[in-house]
Amino acid sequence: MAYKNKFTSEIQNIISEDEWIIEEDNYDPRENLVYETLFGLASGYMGNRGSHEEGDVRRTLPANYIHGIFDRSEAFQRELCNTPDWNKLKMYYECEQIGIESGKDVKEYVRILDMKKGLVAKHYVSTAYDGRETRIEIIKFLSRKNPRCGAFKVFVTPLNYEGVIEFENIIDGTVTNFIDFPRFRVKHLSTEQVCEFSDFGCYLESNTRDDKTPIGTGTAVEIKDNDGNDRLKSRTFKKFGEIACEFLDADVKQGETIVIEKYANICTGRESDNVKDTVLNDLETFVKKGFDNELEDHIKEYYKLWDMADLQITGDEKMQKALRFNIFHVMSTPNPNDPSTNIGAKLIHGEEYGGHAFWDTELFILPFFNYVFPEVAHNLVEYRYRLLDKARENANKNGYEGAKYPWESADTGDEECPEWTIEPDGTCYRCYVADYEHHVTAAVAYGANRYYKFTKDKEFLDGMGLELIVETGRFWVSRLEYNEQEDRYEITKVTGPDEWHEPVDNNAYTNHLAKWNINQALKYLKYYKENDKVMYNNLLNKIKLDEDELIIWKDKVDKIYIKDKEGLIEQYDGYFNLVDAEIDEWDKNGMPILPKSLEAVKKEDRCILKQADVVMLMFLMEYDYDIDTQRTNFEYYEKRTLHRSSLSPSIHCLMGLRVGDYERAYEYLCRSAYVDMTNNQGNTREGIHAASAGGSWQCVTLGYCGMSVDNNGTLVFNPKLPDNWEKVSYSINWRGSILRILITQDDVIINSDNCNGSFKYIVDGEERIYGGA
Ligand code: BGC
């Protein structure tokens, strides 16, 4: 790895071994937006994109998002706001900016993401037009120890000149969402205060425009030499409208390195009634503690996270790194202390989808947290429970009963999927996704059920899960339509996971999941009736559910139209009559290309799917289909799926493994795990593909390592490692016991740090006891 030799020893001493490093070894302005996403950091409170601190690049989308800070203003929907940009420090020599794009050229450029320590570091030498050379090195982190703090440290060395170097410490309150998309650009904040901060920094306070939630941002800068001596020559505060700016300068000798540390602290009205005082206080503490001490504590926190979350694949270095990359961003994102926030479809790394939670959370991301960080999983399911009233309102508004979850969910639980969309050319079109894509409600119930199944957190089931599963089941009962001729219940006018065919009648996935949801509700009701009559009666009273209604539920659920149980299953009524052709070409990233014969056929008239639909159904409802049926459907639909949603490849990997198509399974693992590292969907600039990251983790642990929890609640392993994977090791939190799992080509070995009792688990059908005599 070339980067090692480029960094000075200061940084080399900090950064981790190669296997933890993602490298950008050359600056290409066209790729900058992608790297801003890849090198985005998240503290569990906020996310900050990897924009260049020097601020002199043209193609950039600097952003700082904070969990729970949403606003609508002129946007189509409430979106996660871009909050004031604290990640800026401009540098000048004789009024010329020093940076990546401002000089004649840049040499020795390298930037790395150190996943083990949760930091970004870069190095380059900037050459000005008059030949002056300045070496710049920057190291940045968002503190995991104090998640409202972020900081970076700049090492500046004039290599062949000396003189006064000037700096501007900036907090930019002019930020908007969709900075580079004029049609969508919205300013979500109004700046309320721009001022000097005590005598050591500057402060900017904004309010969200709709709710007037205050957001305070404070920064402080110190300039020292390498021995820690103060080198600040002068400091002047300036206010440029909505920009807080401190001018600072220092005398620097040729070959000498000066060190600039920029500290930031952010606080919103969600955490404090007096954001300014909180920021001032916490910023002072941060500066006193110092960059290096905070970094040390931050790194310790990352070590703790990795101690649980790391997954090692011996024999496939590239895949090992990709998995770490996906895990790094997923585990860093959610706020572990805030069950009123969730995880956006692009994590907290970009603006696409407004930071909204989709079914992606329950079906793709939640399994990772269930197994590895169950306390975060609890937050994610609790988030849905907290919005249950809104889901009831949403059902009611649409003429249904029970609870109907929104397709896109922000902080209030309202439907945030826009009714209208504008194409880049300005044409408006009505967006029907929220009107028809109802299957998210079943996914929410599935998530709550799976959380319980894995953790056996009975308190959750009693206090939240039961009510949520019953109310979602109730929605489906009211959503069914009776077809008298066939004497069956149907669901017409819906969109299944495949959004290229909308709306359709009797989408196999939706009908099946609706049935599952109702049955699950009935199952839990029966359990509580028999085992906890008080709880049962309380629930029925609370949600005004009559036992007579349940008789109707039973009648209806048995008559839901389920497409065939065997053979090839039609995705929806009439799908088999569409213009058909199989995919037979793939691009350089292995992504399928639309068959030529279908180019002129409209999306809705051709058989080609956007993403896994029947295949997704088989993946979730494995007990309902025999393996031949699963294979038949995988083979048929796989040849017709373009995977234009990043949700699709991981499911195809998992299903490929299940039906024994190992070659294709591995190809799909690569598409899923490398989606952002190779930008194979072409939109990484808009954020990390959260579902695909969570899905990739599932591919390795649930797929290749064959881990699952069976219907009796027992941990099961049926590993099928590829020949070149010598072993896989990872950890899970199994109902309080930390299990260290090692899967080799011929065995499964479990060790535990803290399990004093014993439990049963099954390996390839054979029962074993951990901790038994
Ligand atoms: C997919 C949905 C997904 C959403 C957010 C869409 O392109 O079709 O299934 O939930 O992206 O990731």
Residues whose N, C-alpha, C, O or C-beta is under 5 A from the ligand:
A	BS01	BGC	A345 F358 D360 P497 E499 S645
